[in-house]
Amino acid sequence: MDTCRVPANTSKCSGNNMECFMVLSTQAQKISIGILCGLFGTMCVFENSLVLYLIFSSPGIRKKPSYLFIGSLALADILASIIFVCSFVNFHVFNEAGFSKEVFLLQLGGVNTSFSASLSSLLLTALDRYISISRPSEYKLLMTRKRAWIALAVLWVTCATIACLPLLGWNCCVLDSVCSELFPFVDDNYQSGWVCFVMVLLGCIIYAYAHVLWRARQHVAYMEKHQAQVGKQNTRMRMDVMLAKTLVMVLAVLMLCWSPVLVLMIYSIFARLSDHLRKVFAFCSTLCLLNSMVNPIIYALRSKELFSSLRRVLSHFRRQLKVTEESPEAESTHKSSVIET
C-alpha cells in the first residue's frame, strides 16, 4: 500500500485514507449536497444539451467560430456536470471509498479536464471577441473555422494533459510529498500549480474583456452619434457589442461562482484548514455547477441568433404536438364519413 504524507494538523489521517476527506458529518448536510448536485446537474445537462442542439442544428450558426467556442463551453459544462455529480455525490453522500487510487485520480482528472476546458473555452471566446472588435476588417481572415477547430483541439488536449498529471505520477503517494488537505492523493505542489493555471486563464480573460468593453463603448458612442447612418457596418457593430456584453455577464457569473473555491484552495496552500472550512469548501464546490447551469440561460436571453433558433424549435414542436392531438379526431371523422358512404 502506498503511503502519503499529510500536513501536521491532519496527521491522524494518511494520504490514502479517503475517509478522512469525507467531511460531511450529518445526514442533513449530505441530503443538502445531494439535492443541490441533483438539481444543478440535471438542469445543467438539459440546458447545455439544448444549446448544443441549437448551435449544430442551425447551419448559419454552426459555421461561425464564435458559436463553435460557445459549443465547446456547453460540451465542457455537460461533461463537468455528469462527472462531478456522480463522483462528488458518490464520495461525500454515499461515502463510497472502495475504489483504488487510480480510479479516484481518473475521476478527479475528468472533473479538472472539464472545468479547465470550460474556462479555456471562455478564454477563446474572449479572444474571438477581442479580434472581432480590435481588427474587424481582418476578422474573417484571422478567425477561420479551421483555426477555430485547431484552437479547440489544442485547448482540450492541454487541459486533459494538465488534469491527468496526478494520475501519471505527480501525486503525493508516488513522490512521497505533502498531500493536499482538500483532495486525497493530490500533491500540494500540483494543487498550487493548478490554481496558478486557473488564475492565469482568468487574468487573460479579464484583460481581453477590458479591451472589448473599451472598444464596445466606442462603438456605442459612434452609433449614437451617427444614428442616421444605419447600414450593414452599424448592424455588425451592434451584434459585436451585444455579444461582448453577453460574455461579460458570463464572466461575472464565473467569478462569483468560482471565487469561493479558488480562495479556499489558495488559503489551504498557505495555512491549515479547519474541519469547518473543509465543509464550506464542499458546499462551495457546488457553485461550479451553478455557473454551468446559468451560462445557457444567459445565451438564451442575450443571443438573438440562439433565441431565434430556440423559437423555431419551439414552434416546430408546437406544430407537431398540435398535429398529434388532432390526428385521432381526423381519423375518427374519416372513419365516420366512410361508414356513411
C-alpha positions in Angstrom: 0.0 0.0 0.0 1.3 3.5 -0.9 2.0 5.8 2.0 1.5 9.6 1.7 2.5 12.4 4.0 -0.1 15.0 5.1 0.1 18.3 6.9 0.7 18.3 10.7 -2.9 19.2 11.6 -4.2 16.1 9.7 -1.5 13.7 10.9 -4.2 11.3 12.2 -5.1 10.6 8.6 -2.9 9.1 6.0 -2.9 10.5 2.5 -4.5 7.3 1.1 -7.2 7.1 3.8 -10.1 8.7 1.8 -12.5 8.5 4.8 -10.6 11.5 6.3 -11.7 13.6 3.4 -15.4 12.8 3.8 -16.2 15.9 5.8 -20.0 15.9 5.8 -20.8 14.6 9.2 -24.6 14.9 9.4 -27.4 13.4 7.4 -28.8 16.9 6.8 -25.6 18.0 5.2 -25.5 15.0 2.9 -29.1 15.5 1.8 -28.5 19.1 1.1 -25.5 18.3 -1.1 -27.4 15.6 -2.8 -30.3 17.9 -3.6 -28.0 20.7 -4.8 -26.0 18.4 -7.1 -29.1 16.7 -8.4 -30.9 19.9 -9.2 -27.9 21.9 -10.6 -26.6 18.8 -12.5 -29.9 17.9 -14.1 -30.6 21.5 -15.2 -27.1 22.0 -16.5 -27.2 18.9 -18.7 -30.6 19.7 -20.1 -29.8 23.4 -20.8 -26.3 22.9 -22.3 -27.6 20.0 -24.4 -30.2 22.4 -25.7 -27.5 24.9 -26.5 -25.5 22.3 -28.4 -28.6 21.3 -30.4 -29.5 24.9 -31.3 -25.9 25.5 -32.5 -25.3 22.4 -34.5 -28.9 22.1 -36.0 -28.6 25.6 -37.5 -26.2 25.8 -40.5 -25.9 29.5 -40.2 -24.9 29.4 -36.6 -22.5 26.5 -36.5 -20.4 28.0 -39.3 -19.4 30.9 -37.0 -16.2 30.4 -34.9 -17.8 32.3 -32.0 -20.5 29.6 -31.6 -18.0 26.8 -32.0 -16.3 28.2 -28.9 -19.7 28.5 -27.1 -20.5 24.9 -28.2 -17.2 23.8 -26.6 -18.1 25.6 -23.4 -21.5 23.9 -23.4 -19.9 20.5 -24.0 -17.4 21.0 -21.2 -20.2 22.0 -18.8 -22.1 18.9 -19.7 -19.1 16.6 -19.0 -18.2 18.5 -15.9 -21.8 18.2 -14.5 -22.0 14.4 -15.2 -18.6 13.5 -13.9 -18.7 15.9 -10.9 -22.2 15.0 -9.7 -21.5 11.2 -10.0 -18.1 11.3 -8.3 -19.0 14.0 -5.7 -22.3 12.5 -4.5 -20.8 9.0 -4.5 -17.9 10.2 -2.4 -19.5 12.7 0.0 -23.1 11.5 0.3 -22.8 7.7 0.0 -19.2 7.7 1.4 -18.0 5.2 -1.2 -14.3 4.7 -0.8 -13.8 1.2 -2.1 -12.2 2.2 -5.4 -8.4 2.4 -5.9 -6.1 5.5 -6.0 -6.0 5.3 -9.8 -9.8 5.3 -10.2 -10.1 8.3 -7.8 -7.4 10.2 -9.7 -9.1 9.3 -13.0 -12.4 10.8 -11.8 -10.6 13.9 -10.4 -8.8 14.2 -13.8 -12.1 14.1 -15.6 -13.6 16.9 -13.4 -10.5 19.0 -13.7 -10.4 18.5 -17.5 -14.0 19.5 -17.9 -13.9 22.6 -15.7 -10.5 23.7 -17.2 -11.9 23.2 -20.7 -14.9 25.3 -19.7 -12.8 28.1 -18.5 -10.4 27.8 -21.5 -13.4 27.9 -23.9 -14.5 31.1 -22.3 -10.9 32.5 -22.9 -11.1 31.5 -26.6 -14.5 33.3 -26.9 -13.0 36.4 -25.2 -10.1 36.3 -27.7 -12.5 35.9 -30.5 -14.4 39.0 -29.5 -11.1 40.8 -28.9 -10.1 40.2 -32.5 -13.6 40.9 -33.9 -13.7 44.4 -32.2 -10.0 45.4 -32.4 -9.4 44.2 -36.1 -12.9 44.0 -37.6 -11.7 44.3 -41.3 -9.4 41.3 -40.9 -11.6 39.2 -38.6 -12.8 36.7 -41.2 -9.3 36.2 -42.5 -7.8 35.7 -39.0 -10.6 33.7 -37.4 -11.5 30.8 -39.8 -13.3 27.6 -39.0 -10.1 25.6 -39.5 -8.2 27.8 -37.0 -11.1 27.6 -34.6 -11.1 23.8 -34.7 -7.3 23.7 -34.2 -7.6 26.0 -31.2 -10.3 23.8 -29.7 -8.2 20.7 -30.2 -5.1 22.3 -28.6 -7.4 23.5 -25.7 -8.8 20.1 -24.9 -5.5 18.2 -25.2 -3.7 20.8 -23.0 -6.5 20.7 -20.3 -6.6 16.9 -20.3 -2.8 16.6 -20.0 -2.6 19.0 -17.1 -5.6 17.4 -15.3 -4.1 13.9 -15.7 -0.7 14.7 -14.3 -1.6 13.2 -10.8 -2.7 10.0 -12.5 0.5 9.9 -14.5 2.6 10.1 -11.3 2.5 13.6 -9.9 0.8 12.6 -6.7 1.9 12.6 -3.1 2.0 8.8 -2.8 4.5 8.3 -5.7 6.6 11.3 -4.8 6.3 10.8 -1.0 5.5 14.5 -0.7 2.9 16.5 1.3 -0.7 15.8 0.3 -3.4 18.4 -0.2 -5.8 19.0 2.6 -8.7 19.1 0.2 -8.2 16.2 -2.2 -6.9 12.6 -1.5 -3.6 11.6 -3.1 -3.1 15.1 -4.7 0.3 16.6 -4.2 0.3 20.1 -2.6 2.6 21.5 -5.2 0.3 20.2 -8.0 -2.7 21.9 -6.4 -0.6 25.2 -6.3 0.3 24.8 -9.9 -3.3 24.1 -11.0 -4.5 27.2 -9.1 -1.9 29.3 -10.8 -3.0 27.9 -14.2 -6.6 28.9 -13.4 -5.5 32.4 -12.2 -3.6 32.9 -15.5 -6.6 32.0 -17.5 -8.8 34.4 -15.5 -6.2 37.1 -15.9 -6.1 36.7 -19.7 -9.9 36.7 -19.8 -10.2 39.9 -17.7 -7.5 41.6 -19.9 -9.3 40.6 -23.1 -12.7 41.8 -21.9 -11.3 45.0 -20.5 -10.3 45.8 -24.1 -13.5 44.5 -25.5 -15.6 46.8 -23.2 -13.5 49.8 -24.0 -14.0 49.2 -27.8 -17.6 48.4 -27.3 -18.2 51.8 -25.5 -16.5 53.5 -28.5 -18.8 51.6 -30.9 -21.9 52.6 -28.8 -20.8 56.3 -28.8 -20.2 56.1 -32.6 -23.6 54.6 -33.3 -25.4 57.2 -31.1 -23.6 60.0 -33.0 -24.4 58.6 -36.4 -27.9 57.2 -35.9 -28.9 58.3 -39.4 -26.3 56.2 -41.0 -28.0 52.8 -40.5 -26.2 50.2 -42.5 -24.5 46.8 -42.5 -21.5 48.1 -40.6 -23.6 49.5 -37.8 -25.6 46.3 -37.7 -22.4 44.2 -37.3 -21.1 46.5 -34.6 -24.4 46.2 -32.7 -24.0 42.4 -32.8 -20.4 42.7 -31.6 -21.5 44.9 -28.7 -24.4 42.6 -27.7 -22.2 39.5 -27.8 -19.5 41.3 -25.8 -22.0 42.3 -23.1 -23.3 38.7 -23.0 -19.9 37.2 -22.5 -19.1 39.8 -19.8 -22.2 38.6 -18.0 -20.9 35.0 -18.3 -17.5 36.2 -16.9 -19.2 37.9 -13.9 -21.2 34.8 -13.1 -18.0 32.7 -13.5 -16.1 34.9 -11.0 -18.9 34.9 -8.4 -19.2 31.1 -8.6 -15.5 30.2 -8.7 -14.1 32.8 -6.3 -15.1 31.0 -3.1 -13.5 27.7 -4.3 -10.3 29.4 -5.5 -9.9 31.5 -2.3 -10.2 28.4 -0.1 -7.7 26.5 -2.4 -5.2 29.3 -2.2 -5.8 29.6 1.6 -5.1 25.9 2.0 -1.7 26.4 0.4 -0.5 28.9 3.0 -2.5 27.8 6.1 -4.1 24.8 7.6 -7.9 24.4 7.1 -10.2 23.6 9.9 -12.9 20.9 9.5 -15.5 23.7 9.2 -13.7 25.3 6.3 -13.4 21.9 4.6 -17.1 21.5 4.8 -17.6 25.1 3.4 -15.3 24.1 0.5 -17.5 21.0 -0.2 -20.6 23.2 -0.4 -18.8 25.9 -2.4 -17.8 23.3 -4.9 -21.5 23.0 -6.0 -21.3 26.7 -7.1 -19.3 25.5 -10.1 -22.4 23.5 -11.2 -24.5 26.7 -10.7 -22.1 28.5 -13.1 -22.6 25.8 -15.7 -26.3 26.0 -15.3 -26.6 29.8 -15.6 -24.5 30.1 -18.8 -27.1 28.7 -21.2 -29.8 31.0 -19.7 -27.6 34.0 -20.4 -27.1 32.8 -24.0 -30.9 32.4 -24.5 -31.6 35.8 -23.1 -28.8 37.7 -24.9 -28.0 36.0 -28.2 -30.6 36.9 -30.8 -29.5 34.1 -33.1 -29.8 31.4 -30.5 -33.0 32.8 -29.2 -34.5 32.9 -32.8 -33.3 29.3 -33.3 -35.0 28.3 -30.0 -38.2 30.0 -31.1 -38.2 28.0 -34.3 -37.6 24.7 -32.4 -40.5 25.5 -30.0 -42.8 26.5 -32.9 -42.0 23.3 -34.7 -42.6 21.3 -31.5 -46.0 23.0 -31.0 -47.0 22.3 -34.6 -46.0 18.6 -34.2 -47.9 18.4 -30.9 -51.0 20.0 -32.5 -50.9 17.6 -35.4 -50.6 14.7 -32.9 -53.6 15.9 -30.9 -55.7 16.5 -34.0 -54.9 13.2 -35.7 -57.2 11.0 -33.7 -60.1 13.3 -34.4 -59.3 13.5 -38.0 -59.1 9.7 -38.2 -62.4 9.3 -36.4 -64.1 11.8 -38.8 -62.6 9.9 -41.8 -63.9 6.6 -40.5 -67.4 8.1 -39.9 -67.5 9.5 -43.4 -66.5 6.1 -44.8 -69.3 4.4 -42.9 -71.9 6.9 -44.0 -70.8 6.4 -47.6 
